[in-house]
């Protein structure tokens, strides 16, 4: 393959990576704004999150098409093929994170539409969002640098998010049992907490794809101990 063709191929791969990071930045903004809409009873901001979801979807479609063209024209092998596969998997998770942020924004719209005796408290949700945003940033940084050293950190944070979700679920069930008037509020808090927990799962997936890219090893569905061992070798 002539040198100029190699340069063009590298530029195509780099362009795809840059678009993934652009998509990641947009998704992170969606999470931040959805939380803000929830905490500040801001229906306009919630509307903005929901309307911006099409931008996330459009980027997914665009990157997917770029990857298909690269495969068709360049027939990548080995590391380059793993890179394309990692990109395709990563944008699927990013799109789903965008969907979960949109779910949170829809709850923000509903909660403040009518007066009610019990308004939900989102203190623990705020903590969970802080954790998943950090997970997403770490995973995207790992993607950008092809650095798998913090993958285990992301997995540990995901376990923390899962624990916090279970604690919120227990608390909301207790509220509902003690006072049926809190059922509507409790279900909304649970719905939001589940959306945040799912964002954590998707962020963890992205970190695991980096291990696949670097080592050619699929570490999904492995224990934290096995993941740590793989990233330290």
C-alpha positions as CSV (number, residue, x, y, z in Angstrom):
1,X,0.0,0.0,0.0
2,X,1.5,3.4,-1.0
3,X,2.5,5.8,1.8
4,X,-0.1,8.4,1.0
5,X,-2.8,5.7,1.2
6,X,-1.5,4.7,4.7
7,X,-1.7,8.3,5.8
8,X,-5.2,8.6,4.5
9,X,-6.2,5.4,6.3
10,X,-4.7,6.6,9.5
11,X,-6.5,9.9,9.1
12,X,-9.8,8.1,8.6
13,X,-9.3,6.0,11.8
14,X,-8.3,9.2,13.7
15,X,-11.4,11.0,12.4
16,X,-13.6,8.2,13.7
17,X,-12.0,8.2,17.1
18,X,-12.4,12.0,17.3
19,X,-16.2,11.7,16.5
20,X,-16.6,9.0,19.2
21,X,-15.0,11.5,21.8
22,X,-17.3,14.2,20.5
23,X,-20.3,11.9,21.0
24,X,-19.0,11.1,24.5
25,X,-18.8,14.8,25.4
26,X,-22.3,15.4,24.2
27,X,-23.6,12.4,26.2
28,X,-21.8,13.6,29.4
29,X,-23.5,17.0,28.9
30,X,-26.9,15.3,28.6
31,X,-26.3,13.5,31.9
32,X,-25.3,16.8,33.6
33,X,-28.2,18.8,32.2
34,X,-30.7,16.0,33.1
35,X,-29.6,16.0,36.7
36,X,-29.8,19.8,36.8
37,X,-33.3,19.8,35.4
38,X,-34.3,17.2,38.1
39,X,-32.8,19.1,41.0
40,X,-33.8,22.6,40.0
41,X,-37.3,21.8,38.7
42,X,-36.3,23.2,35.3
43,X,-38.7,21.9,32.6
44,X,-37.1,24.0,29.9
45,X,-33.7,22.3,30.5
46,X,-35.5,18.9,30.5
47,X,-37.0,19.8,27.1
48,X,-33.5,20.6,25.9
49,X,-32.1,17.3,27.0
50,X,-34.9,15.4,25.3
51,X,-34.6,17.4,22.0
52,X,-30.8,17.0,21.9
53,X,-31.1,13.2,22.0
54,X,-31.4,13.3,18.2
55,X,-27.9,14.7,18.0
56,X,-26.5,11.7,19.9
57,X,-28.5,9.4,17.6
58,X,-27.2,11.2,14.5
59,X,-23.6,10.8,15.6
60,X,-24.1,7.1,16.2
61,X,-25.4,6.7,12.7
62,X,-22.7,8.8,11.2
63,X,-19.9,6.9,13.0
64,X,-21.4,3.6,12.1
65,X,-21.4,4.5,8.4
66,X,-17.8,5.7,8.7
67,X,-16.8,2.3,10.1
68,X,-18.7,0.4,7.4
69,X,-16.9,2.4,4.7
70,X,-13.5,1.7,6.3
71,X,-14.2,-2.0,6.5
72,X,-15.4,-2.1,2.9
73,X,-12.5,0.0,1.5
74,X,-9.6,-0.9,3.7
75,X,-10.4,-4.5,4.8
76,X,-8.7,-3.8,8.2
77,X,-7.0,-6.7,10.1
78,X,-5.6,-7.4,13.5
79,X,-5.4,-4.2,15.7
80,X,-7.2,-2.0,13.1
81,X,-10.1,-4.4,13.0
82,X,-10.3,-4.5,16.8
83,X,-10.3,-0.7,16.8
84,X,-13.3,-0.6,14.4
85,X,-15.1,-3.2,16.5
86,X,-14.4,-1.3,19.7
87,X,-15.7,1.9,18.1
88,X,-19.0,0.2,17.0
89,X,-19.5,-1.2,20.5
90,X,-18.6,2.0,22.2
91,X,-21.1,4.2,20.3
92,X,-23.9,1.7,21.0
93,X,-23.2,2.2,24.7
94,X,-22.9,5.9,24.4
95,X,-26.3,6.1,22.5
96,X,-27.9,4.1,25.3
97,X,-26.4,6.4,28.0
98,X,-28.0,9.3,26.1
99,X,-31.4,7.4,26.2
100,X,-31.0,6.9,30.0
101,X,-30.3,10.7,30.4
102,X,-33.4,11.4,28.4
103,X,-35.5,9.1,30.7
104,X,-34.2,11.2,33.7
105,X,-35.2,14.4,31.9
106,X,-38.7,13.0,31.2
107,X,-39.1,12.3,35.0
108,X,-38.0,15.9,35.6
109,X,-40.8,17.1,33.3
110,X,-43.5,15.0,35.1
111,X,-42.6,15.6,38.7
112,X,-43.2,19.3,38.7
113,X,-46.3,19.3,36.5
114,X,-48.6,19.2,39.4
115,X,-48.7,20.1,43.1
116,X,-48.3,17.1,45.4
117,X,-47.9,16.4,49.0
118,X,-44.6,14.6,48.7
119,X,-41.8,15.9,46.4
120,X,-39.0,13.5,45.8
121,X,-35.6,14.0,47.4
122,X,-32.7,13.3,45.1
123,X,-29.6,13.5,47.4
124,X,-28.5,10.0,46.8
125,X,-29.2,10.3,43.0
126,X,-26.9,13.3,42.9
127,X,-24.1,11.2,44.4
128,X,-24.8,8.4,42.0
129,X,-24.6,10.8,39.0
130,X,-21.3,12.1,40.2
131,X,-19.9,8.6,40.2
132,X,-21.2,7.6,36.8
133,X,-20.0,10.8,35.2
134,X,-16.5,10.1,36.6
135,X,-16.7,6.5,35.3
136,X,-17.7,7.8,31.8
137,X,-14.9,10.4,31.8
138,X,-12.3,7.7,32.8
139,X,-13.6,5.3,30.2
140,X,-13.5,7.9,27.4
141,X,-10.0,9.0,28.5
142,X,-9.0,5.3,28.4
143,X,-10.5,5.1,24.9
144,X,-8.6,8.2,23.8
145,X,-5.3,7.0,25.1
146,X,-5.8,3.3,24.6
147,X,-4.8,3.0,28.2
148,X,-6.4,0.1,30.1
149,X,-4.8,0.8,33.5
150,X,-7.9,2.3,35.1
151,X,-10.4,-0.3,33.9
152,X,-10.5,-2.0,37.3
153,X,-11.2,1.4,38.9
154,X,-14.2,1.9,36.7
155,X,-15.4,-1.7,37.6
156,X,-15.0,-0.9,41.3
157,X,-17.0,2.3,40.9
158,X,-19.7,0.4,39.1
159,X,-20.0,-2.0,42.1
160,X,-20.4,1.2,44.3
161,X,-23.1,2.5,42.0
162,X,-24.9,-0.9,42.2
163,X,-24.8,-0.9,46.0
164,X,-26.2,2.7,46.1
165,X,-29.0,1.7,43.8
166,X,-30.0,-1.2,46.0
167,X,-29.9,1.1,49.0
168,X,-32.2,3.6,47.3
169,X,-34.5,0.7,46.3
170,X,-34.8,-0.5,49.9
171,X,-35.4,3.0,51.2
172,X,-38.2,3.7,48.6
173,X,-39.9,0.3,49.4
174,X,-39.9,1.2,53.1
175,X,-41.5,4.6,52.3
176,X,-44.2,3.0,50.2
177,X,-45.0,0.4,52.8
178,X,-45.2,2.9,55.6
179,X,-47.2,5.5,53.7
180,X,-49.0,4.7,50.5
181,X,-49.2,8.4,49.7
182,X,-45.5,8.3,48.9
183,X,-45.9,5.6,46.2
184,X,-45.9,7.9,43.2
185,X,-42.8,9.8,44.4
186,X,-41.0,6.7,45.4
187,X,-41.5,5.0,42.0
188,X,-40.1,8.1,40.3
189,X,-37.0,8.1,42.4
190,X,-36.6,4.4,41.7
191,X,-37.0,5.0,38.0
192,X,-34.3,7.7,38.0
193,X,-32.0,5.6,40.2
194,X,-32.3,2.6,37.8
195,X,-31.5,4.9,34.8
196,X,-28.3,6.1,36.6
197,X,-27.3,2.5,37.4
198,X,-27.7,1.6,33.8
199,X,-25.4,4.5,32.8
200,X,-22.8,3.1,35.1
201,X,-23.1,-0.3,33.4
202,X,-22.6,1.3,29.9
203,X,-19.6,3.3,31.1
204,X,-18.0,0.1,32.5
205,X,-18.6,-1.6,29.1
206,X,-16.7,1.1,27.3
207,X,-13.7,0.7,29.7
208,X,-13.8,-3.1,29.0
209,X,-13.7,-2.6,25.2
210,X,-10.4,-0.8,25.7
211,X,-8.9,-4.0,27.2
212,X,-10.2,-5.9,24.2
213,X,-8.6,-3.3,21.9
214,X,-5.2,-3.4,23.6
215,X,-4.9,-7.1,24.4
216,X,-7.4,-8.8,22.2
217,X,-9.1,-10.3,25.3
218,X,-12.8,-10.0,26.0
219,X,-13.1,-9.3,29.7
220,X,-16.9,-8.8,29.8
221,X,-18.7,-10.9,32.4
222,X,-15.4,-11.6,34.3
223,X,-14.8,-11.0,38.0
224,X,-13.2,-7.8,39.3
225,X,-10.2,-9.9,40.4
226,X,-9.8,-11.4,36.9
227,X,-10.1,-7.9,35.3
228,X,-7.4,-6.5,37.6
229,X,-5.1,-9.4,36.8
230,X,-5.6,-8.9,33.0
231,X,-4.9,-5.2,33.2
232,X,-1.8,-5.6,35.3
233,X,-0.1,-8.2,33.1
